[in-house]
Amino acid sequence: MAYAPLVESLVKAVVEKPELVSVEEETEMGSRTFHVTVDPEDVGKVIGKAGRVVSAIRSVVSAVASKSREKAYVKVVTD
């Protein structure tokens, strides 16, 4: 199953500039890691206060992946 569109839609719902959201998927050893890149001004919105927003996104993606007995991780790229 493709989880990248799910991750992208969840992140786009939070940011001010959704056209700048990009999601790269990395697969290794039965797990998927999604590297999310957003506009530098939107990084705080994606992470949220005390990491609550990104934690919620991770929970949703992880729950969907667990139905297929897979592991999925979401990382926000901050440069």
Biopython code that builds the backbone (N, CA, C, O; Angstrom):
import numpy as np
from Bio.PDB.StructureBuilder import StructureBuilder

atoms = [
    (1, "MET", "N", (0.842, -1.185, 0.000)),
    (1, "MET", "CA", (0.000, 0.000, 0.000)),
    (1, "MET", "C", (0.885, 1.246, 0.000)),
    (1, "MET", "O", (1.967, 1.245, 0.588)),
    (2, "ALA", "N", (0.428, 2.289, -0.651)),
    (2, "ALA", "CA", (1.184, 3.545, -0.715)),
    (2, "ALA", "C", (0.708, 4.485, 0.391)),
    (2, "ALA", "O", (-0.455, 4.889, 0.424)),
    (3, "TYR", "N", (1.610, 4.819, 1.278)),
    (3, "TYR", "CA", (1.275, 5.702, 2.389)),
    (3, "TYR", "C", (1.690, 7.147, 2.137)),
    (3, "TYR", "O", (1.250, 8.049, 2.849)),
    (4, "ALA", "N", (2.528, 7.376, 1.137)),
    (4, "ALA", "CA", (3.022, 8.729, 0.863)),
    (4, "ALA", "C", (1.883, 9.714, 0.596)),
    (4, "ALA", "O", (1.945, 10.833, 1.105)),
    (5, "PRO", "N", (0.839, 9.362, -0.177)),
    (5, "PRO", "CA", (-0.266, 10.315, -0.363)),
    (5, "PRO", "C", (-0.984, 10.652, 0.940)),
    (5, "PRO", "O", (-1.435, 11.782, 1.126)),
    (6, "LEU", "N", (-1.092, 9.681, 1.840)),
    (6, "LEU", "CA", (-1.711, 9.933, 3.138)),
    (6, "LEU", "C", (-0.882, 10.920, 3.942)),
    (6, "LEU", "O", (-1.415, 11.884, 4.492)),
    (7, "VAL", "N", (0.422, 10.680, 4.010)),
    (7, "VAL", "CA", (1.313, 11.577, 4.743)),
    (7, "VAL", "C", (1.253, 12.980, 4.141)),
    (7, "VAL", "O", (1.173, 13.971, 4.867)),
    (8, "GLU", "N", (1.291, 13.053, 2.821)),
    (8, "GLU", "CA", (1.262, 14.349, 2.143)),
    (8, "GLU", "C", (-0.032, 15.101, 2.431)),
    (8, "GLU", "O", (0.001, 16.305, 2.686)),
    (9, "SER", "N", (-1.157, 14.422, 2.396)),
    (9, "SER", "CA", (-2.426, 15.110, 2.646)),
    (9, "SER", "C", (-2.552, 15.562, 4.098)),
    (9, "SER", "O", (-3.108, 16.628, 4.366)),
    (10, "LEU", "N", (-2.047, 14.771, 5.032)),
    (10, "LEU", "CA", (-2.081, 15.176, 6.439)),
    (10, "LEU", "C", (-1.225, 16.418, 6.685)),
    (10, "LEU", "O", (-1.630, 17.322, 7.417)),
    (11, "VAL", "N", (-0.054, 16.460, 6.079)),
    (11, "VAL", "CA", (0.845, 17.594, 6.265)),
    (11, "VAL", "C", (0.293, 18.835, 5.561)),
    (11, "VAL", "O", (0.352, 19.938, 6.105)),
    (12, "LYS", "N", (-0.243, 18.656, 4.355)),
    (12, "LYS", "CA", (-0.787, 19.796, 3.615)),
    (12, "LYS", "C", (-1.948, 20.456, 4.346)),
    (12, "LYS", "O", (-2.183, 21.652, 4.178)),
    (13, "ALA", "N", (-2.669, 19.699, 5.148)),
    (13, "ALA", "CA", (-3.793, 20.248, 5.899)),
    (13, "ALA", "C", (-3.338, 21.188, 7.015)),
    (13, "ALA", "O", (-4.136, 21.976, 7.522)),
    (14, "VAL", "N", (-2.083, 21.112, 7.394)),
    (14, "VAL", "CA", (-1.569, 21.881, 8.524)),
    (14, "VAL", "C", (-0.820, 23.140, 8.104)),
    (14, "VAL", "O", (-0.827, 24.130, 8.835)),
    (15, "VAL", "N", (-0.176, 23.122, 6.943)),
    (15, "VAL", "CA", (0.747, 24.189, 6.556)),
    (15, "VAL", "C", (0.049, 25.341, 5.830)),
    (15, "VAL", "O", (-1.079, 25.207, 5.355)),
    (16, "GLU", "N", (0.753, 26.479, 5.756)),
    (16, "GLU", "CA", (0.256, 27.654, 5.049)),
    (16, "GLU", "C", (0.535, 27.572, 3.550)),
    (16, "GLU", "O", (-0.233, 28.097, 2.744)),
    (17, "LYS", "N", (1.633, 26.911, 3.176)),
    (17, "LYS", "CA", (2.031, 26.797, 1.771)),
    (17, "LYS", "C", (2.049, 25.322, 1.357)),
    (17, "LYS", "O", (3.117, 24.714, 1.293)),
    (18, "PRO", "N", (0.876, 24.742, 1.076)),
    (18, "PRO", "CA", (0.830, 23.305, 0.755)),
    (18, "PRO", "C", (1.524, 22.930, -0.550)),
    (18, "PRO", "O", (1.882, 21.769, -0.749)),
    (19, "GLU", "N", (1.717, 23.899, -1.438)),
    (19, "GLU", "CA", (2.389, 23.592, -2.702)),
    (19, "GLU", "C", (3.870, 23.284, -2.519)),
    (19, "GLU", "O", (4.498, 22.731, -3.421)),
    (20, "LEU", "N", (4.437, 23.631, -1.367)),
    (20, "LEU", "CA", (5.855, 23.385, -1.100)),
    (20, "LEU", "C", (6.107, 22.111, -0.291)),
    (20, "LEU", "O", (7.244, 21.844, 0.100)),
    (21, "VAL", "N", (5.075, 21.334, -0.041)),
    (21, "VAL", "CA", (5.222, 20.090, 0.714)),
    (21, "VAL", "C", (5.722, 18.992, -0.219)),
    (21, "VAL", "O", (5.182, 18.788, -1.306)),
    (22, "SER", "N", (6.754, 18.295, 0.221)),
    (22, "SER", "CA", (7.228, 17.122, -0.531)),
    (22, "SER", "C", (7.507, 15.988, 0.450)),
    (22, "SER", "O", (7.982, 16.205, 1.565)),
    (23, "VAL", "N", (7.199, 14.779, 0.004)),
    (23, "VAL", "CA", (7.367, 13.591, 0.842)),
    (23, "VAL", "C", (8.213, 12.582, 0.073)),
    (23, "VAL", "O", (7.882, 12.206, -1.051)),
    (24, "GLU", "N", (9.302, 12.151, 0.691)),
    (24, "GLU", "CA", (10.159, 11.128, 0.099)),
    (24, "GLU", "C", (10.077, 9.878, 0.959)),
    (24, "GLU", "O", (10.160, 9.945, 2.185)),
    (25, "GLU", "N", (9.916, 8.745, 0.305)),
    (25, "GLU", "CA", (9.773, 7.477, 1.013)),
    (25, "GLU", "C", (11.050, 6.662, 0.910)),
    (25, "GLU", "O", (11.640, 6.536, -0.163)),
    (26, "GLU", "N", (11.462, 6.115, 2.037)),
    (26, "GLU", "CA", (12.659, 5.259, 2.097)),
    (26, "GLU", "C", (12.234, 3.926, 2.707)),
    (26, "GLU", "O", (11.654, 3.892, 3.792)),
    (27, "THR", "N", (12.521, 2.845, 2.016)),
    (27, "THR", "CA", (12.120, 1.521, 2.488)),
    (27, "THR", "C", (13.362, 0.699, 2.785)),
    (27, "THR", "O", (14.285, 0.617, 1.974)),
    (28, "GLU", "N", (13.363, 0.088, 3.971)),
    (28, "GLU", "CA", (14.463, -0.819, 4.318)),
    (28, "GLU", "C", (14.025, -1.771, 5.416)),
    (28, "GLU", "O", (13.381, -1.369, 6.385)),
    (29, "MET", "N", (14.376, -3.013, 5.257)),
    (29, "MET", "CA", (14.122, -4.042, 6.265)),
    (29, "MET", "C", (12.664, -4.081, 6.735)),
    (29, "MET", "O", (12.412, -4.229, 7.931)),
    (30, "GLY", "N", (11.721, -3.952, 5.834)),
    (30, "GLY", "CA", (10.317, -4.075, 6.196)),
    (30, "GLY", "C", (9.696, -2.861, 6.854)),
    (30, "GLY", "O", (8.574, -2.939, 7.354)),
    (31, "SER", "N", (10.391, -1.753, 6.865)),
    (31, "SER", "CA", (9.809, -0.537, 7.422)),
    (31, "SER", "C", (9.953, 0.605, 6.423)),
    (31, "SER", "O", (10.850, 0.606, 5.580)),
    (32, "ARG", "N", (9.070, 1.554, 6.534)),
    (32, "ARG", "CA", (9.080, 2.709, 5.636)),
    (32, "ARG", "C", (9.284, 3.970, 6.461)),
    (32, "ARG", "O", (8.676, 4.150, 7.516)),
    (33, "THR", "N", (10.148, 4.831, 5.960)),
    (33, "THR", "CA", (10.391, 6.118, 6.595)),
    (33, "THR", "C", (10.030, 7.207, 5.598)),
    (33, "THR", "O", (10.482, 7.190, 4.454)),
    (34, "PHE", "N", (9.215, 8.147, 6.040)),
    (34, "PHE", "CA", (8.792, 9.252, 5.187)),
    (34, "PHE", "C", (9.496, 10.517, 5.647)),
    (34, "PHE", "O", (9.334, 10.947, 6.789)),
    (35, "HIS", "N", (10.276, 11.109, 4.753)),
    (35, "HIS", "CA", (10.984, 12.349, 5.038)),
    (35, "HIS", "C", (10.140, 13.490, 4.453)),
    (35, "HIS", "O", (9.985, 13.607, 3.237)),
    (36, "VAL", "N", (9.606, 14.316, 5.336)),
    (36, "VAL", "CA", (8.703, 15.398, 4.936)),
    (36, "VAL", "C", (9.481, 16.707, 4.910)),
    (36, "VAL", "O", (10.124, 17.080, 5.891)),
    (37, "THR", "N", (9.416, 17.403, 3.771)),
    (37, "THR", "CA", (10.056, 18.706, 3.622)),
    (37, "THR", "C", (8.965, 19.739, 3.379)),
    (37, "THR", "O", (8.104, 19.570, 2.515)),
    (38, "VAL", "N", (9.021, 20.821, 4.169)),
    (38, "VAL", "CA", (8.057, 21.912, 4.027)),
    (38, "VAL", "C", (8.802, 23.238, 3.992)),
    (38, "VAL", "O", (10.015, 23.284, 4.193)),
    (39, "ASP", "N", (8.069, 24.313, 3.736)),
    (39, "ASP", "CA", (8.642, 25.652, 3.769)),
    (39, "ASP", "C", (9.205, 25.904, 5.173)),
    (39, "ASP", "O", (8.587, 25.504, 6.160)),
    (40, "PRO", "N", (10.369, 26.560, 5.277)),
    (40, "PRO", "CA", (10.955, 26.799, 6.607)),
    (40, "PRO", "C", (10.014, 27.509, 7.588)),
    (40, "PRO", "O", (10.117, 27.309, 8.798)),
    (41, "GLU", "N", (9.111, 28.324, 7.078)),
    (41, "GLU", "CA", (8.166, 29.013, 7.960)),
    (41, "GLU", "C", (7.078, 28.065, 8.486)),
    (41, "GLU", "O", (6.436, 28.360, 9.493)),
    (42, "ASP", "N", (6.872, 26.941, 7.816)),
    (42, "ASP", "CA", (5.834, 25.994, 8.208)),
    (42, "ASP", "C", (6.337, 24.854, 9.089)),
    (42, "ASP", "O", (5.536, 24.043, 9.554)),
    (43, "VAL", "N", (7.622, 24.777, 9.324)),
    (43, "VAL", "CA", (8.175, 23.679, 10.123)),
    (43, "VAL", "C", (7.559, 23.674, 11.519)),
    (43, "VAL", "O", (7.214, 22.615, 12.043)),
    (44, "GLY", "N", (7.424, 24.836, 12.110)),
    (44, "GLY", "CA", (6.835, 24.927, 13.449)),
    (44, "GLY", "C", (5.398, 24.456, 13.495)),
    (44, "GLY", "O", (4.962, 23.868, 14.484)),
    (45, "LYS", "N", (4.662, 24.712, 12.432)),
    (45, "LYS", "CA", (3.266, 24.272, 12.366)),
    (45, "LYS", "C", (3.169, 22.756, 12.262)),
    (45, "LYS", "O", (2.284, 22.140, 12.857)),
    (46, "VAL", "N", (4.078, 22.161, 11.507)),
    (46, "VAL", "CA", (4.059, 20.704, 11.350)),
    (46, "VAL", "C", (4.476, 20.021, 12.645)),
    (46, "VAL", "O", (3.892, 19.006, 13.025)),
    (47, "ILE", "N", (5.473, 20.564, 13.321)),
    (47, "ILE", "CA", (5.924, 19.961, 14.578)),
    (47, "ILE", "C", (4.914, 20.225, 15.686)),
    (47, "ILE", "O", (4.592, 19.324, 16.461)),
    (48, "GLY", "N", (4.413, 21.449, 15.766)),
    (48, "GLY", "CA", (3.407, 21.781, 16.773)),
    (48, "GLY", "C", (4.007, 22.021, 18.140)),
    (48, "GLY", "O", (5.192, 21.786, 18.374)),
    (49, "LYS", "N", (3.171, 22.489, 19.022)),
    (49, "LYS", "CA", (3.603, 22.778, 20.394)),
    (49, "LYS", "C", (3.963, 21.468, 21.090)),
    (49, "LYS", "O", (3.134, 20.565, 21.210)),
    (50, "ALA", "N", (5.189, 21.381, 21.539)),
    (50, "ALA", "CA", (5.731, 20.192, 22.217)),
    (50, "ALA", "C", (5.647, 18.943, 21.344)),
    (50, "ALA", "O", (5.607, 17.826, 21.859)),
    (51, "GLY", "N", (5.619, 19.134, 19.997)),
    (51, "GLY", "CA", (5.623, 18.012, 19.077)),
    (51, "GLY", "C", (4.298, 17.282, 18.943)),
    (51, "GLY", "O", (4.259, 16.147, 18.469)),
    (52, "ARG", "N", (3.220, 17.920, 19.354)),
    (52, "ARG", "CA", (1.919, 17.237, 19.352)),
    (52, "ARG", "C", (1.383, 16.972, 17.948)),
    (52, "ARG", "O", (0.794, 15.919, 17.706)),
    (53, "VAL", "N", (1.575, 17.908, 17.018)),
    (53, "VAL", "CA", (1.027, 17.738, 15.664)),
    (53, "VAL", "C", (1.756, 16.609, 14.944)),
    (53, "VAL", "O", (1.117, 15.718, 14.385)),
    (54, "VAL", "N", (3.072, 16.639, 14.954)),
    (54, "VAL", "CA", (3.828, 15.582, 14.272)),
    (54, "VAL", "C", (3.601, 14.234, 14.956)),
    (54, "VAL", "O", (3.610, 13.197, 14.293)),
    (55, "SER", "N", (3.404, 14.237, 16.233)),
    (55, "SER", "CA", (3.104, 12.999, 16.945)),
    (55, "SER", "C", (1.762, 12.429, 16.503)),
    (55, "SER", "O", (1.623, 11.215, 16.350)),
    (56, "ALA", "N", (0.783, 13.288, 16.300)),
    (56, "ALA", "CA", (-0.528, 12.833, 15.825)),
    (56, "ALA", "C", (-0.433, 12.276, 14.407)),
    (56, "ALA", "O", (-1.042, 11.254, 14.092)),
    (57, "ILE", "N", (0.334, 12.953, 13.556)),
    (57, "ILE", "CA", (0.528, 12.464, 12.183)),
    (57, "ILE", "C", (1.212, 11.098, 12.214)),
    (57, "ILE", "O", (0.826, 10.185, 11.484)),
    (58, "ARG", "N", (2.221, 10.970, 13.056)),
    (58, "ARG", "CA", (2.925, 9.682, 13.173)),
    (58, "ARG", "C", (1.984, 8.582, 13.647)),
    (58, "ARG", "O", (2.055, 7.452, 13.164)),
    (59, "SER", "N", (1.108, 8.906, 14.588)),
    (59, "SER", "CA", (0.170, 7.909, 15.115)),
    (59, "SER", "C", (-0.781, 7.415, 14.037)),
    (59, "SER", "O", (-1.037, 6.216, 13.936)),
    (60, "VAL", "N", (-1.307, 8.333, 13.229)),
    (60, "VAL", "CA", (-2.236, 7.950, 12.167)),
    (60, "VAL", "C", (-1.535, 7.065, 11.136)),
    (60, "VAL", "O", (-2.063, 6.022, 10.751)),
    (61, "VAL", "N", (-0.362, 7.474, 10.694)),
    (61, "VAL", "CA", (0.373, 6.712, 9.678)),
    (61, "VAL", "C", (0.780, 5.345, 10.229)),
    (61, "VAL", "O", (0.694, 4.340, 9.524)),
    (62, "SER", "N", (1.213, 5.306, 11.455)),
    (62, "SER", "CA", (1.606, 4.051, 12.078)),
    (62, "SER", "C", (0.413, 3.106, 12.217)),
    (62, "SER", "O", (0.548, 1.900, 12.006)),
    (63, "ALA", "N", (-0.751, 3.647, 12.570)),
    (63, "ALA", "CA", (-1.948, 2.815, 12.711)),
    (63, "ALA", "C", (-2.371, 2.222, 11.377)),
    (63, "ALA", "O", (-2.745, 1.051, 11.311)),
    (64, "VAL", "N", (-2.317, 3.010, 10.321)),
    (64, "VAL", "CA", (-2.675, 2.515, 8.990)),
    (64, "VAL", "C", (-1.687, 1.434, 8.547)),
    (64, "VAL", "O", (-2.084, 0.419, 7.975)),
    (65, "ALA", "N", (-0.412, 1.657, 8.813)),
    (65, "ALA", "CA", (0.608, 0.680, 8.419)),
    (65, "ALA", "C", (0.495, -0.611, 9.229)),
    (65, "ALA", "O", (0.753, -1.696, 8.706)),
    (66, "SER", "N", (0.118, -0.502, 10.482)),
    (66, "SER", "CA", (0.033, -1.696, 11.320)),
    (66, "SER", "C", (-1.079, -2.638, 10.866)),
    (66, "SER", "O", (-1.024, -3.837, 11.137)),
    (67, "LYS", "N", (-2.088, -2.102, 10.177)),
    (67, "LYS", "CA", (-3.139, -2.970, 9.643)),
    (67, "LYS", "C", (-2.580, -3.927, 8.596)),
    (67, "LYS", "O", (-3.111, -5.020, 8.398)),
    (68, "SER", "N", (-1.506, -3.509, 7.928)),
    (68, "SER", "CA", (-0.845, -4.357, 6.937)),
    (68, "SER", "C", (0.396, -5.026, 7.519)),
    (68, "SER", "O", (1.220, -5.577, 6.789)),
    (69, "ARG", "N", (0.513, -4.971, 8.826)),
    (69, "ARG", "CA", (1.661, -5.543, 9.539)),
    (69, "ARG", "C", (2.981, -4.956, 9.060)),
    (69, "ARG", "O", (3.963, -5.673, 8.869)),
    (70, "GLU", "N", (2.986, -3.662, 8.872)),
    (70, "GLU", "CA", (4.196, -2.936, 8.478)),
    (70, "GLU", "C", (4.483, -1.857, 9.512)),
    (70, "GLU", "O", (3.644, -1.535, 10.353)),
    (71, "LYS", "N", (5.676, -1.313, 9.428)),
    (71, "LYS", "CA", (6.051, -0.195, 10.300)),
    (71, "LYS", "C", (6.297, 1.017, 9.428)),
    (71, "LYS", "O", (6.893, 0.917, 8.355)),
    (72, "ALA", "N", (5.835, 2.156, 9.894)),
    (72, "ALA", "CA", (6.013, 3.397, 9.146)),
    (72, "ALA", "C", (6.424, 4.500, 10.107)),
    (72, "ALA", "O", (5.888, 4.612, 11.209)),
    (73, "TYR", "N", (7.370, 5.302, 9.681)),
    (73, "TYR", "CA", (7.886, 6.402, 10.490)),
    (73, "TYR", "C", (7.815, 7.691, 9.683)),
    (73, "TYR", "O", (7.973, 7.673, 8.462)),
    (74, "VAL", "N", (7.580, 8.802, 10.360)),
    (74, "VAL", "CA", (7.517, 10.113, 9.707)),
    (74, "VAL", "C", (8.572, 10.999, 10.352)),
    (74, "VAL", "O", (8.615, 11.145, 11.573)),
    (75, "LYS", "N", (9.426, 11.592, 9.514)),
    (75, "LYS", "CA", (10.449, 12.510, 9.991)),
    (75, "LYS", "C", (10.320, 13.825, 9.254)),
    (75, "LYS", "O", (10.161, 13.846, 8.033)),
    (76, "VAL", "N", (10.388, 14.924, 9.990)),
    (76, "VAL", "CA", (10.331, 16.259, 9.387)),
    (76, "VAL", "C", (11.758, 16.717, 9.154)),
    (76, "VAL", "O", (12.563, 16.754, 10.085)),
    (77, "VAL", "N", (12.075, 17.065, 7.917)),
    (77, "VAL", "CA", (13.414, 17.517, 7.550)),
    (77, "VAL", "C", (13.515, 18.993, 7.896)),
    (77, "VAL", "O", (12.743, 19.812, 7.396)),
    (78, "THR", "N", (14.471, 19.328, 8.753)),
    (78, "THR", "CA", (14.712, 20.715, 9.120)),
    (78, "THR", "C", (16.129, 21.089, 8.730)),
    (78, "THR", "O", (17.095, 20.508, 9.225)),
    (79, "ASP", "N", (16.245, 22.060, 7.841)),
    (79, "ASP", "CA", (17.569, 22.503, 7.389)),
    (79, "ASP", "C", (17.811, 23.926, 7.810)),
    (79, "ASP", "O", (18.871, 24.483, 7.524)),
]
sb = StructureBuilder()
sb.init_structure("model")
sb.init_model(0)
sb.init_chain("A")
sb.init_seg("    ")
for serial, (resi, resn, name, xyz) in enumerate(atoms, 1):
    if name == "N":
        sb.init_residue(resn, " ", resi, " ")
    sb.init_atom(name, np.array(xyz, "f"), 0.0, 1.0, " ", f" {name:<3s}", serial, name[0])
structure = sb.get_structure()
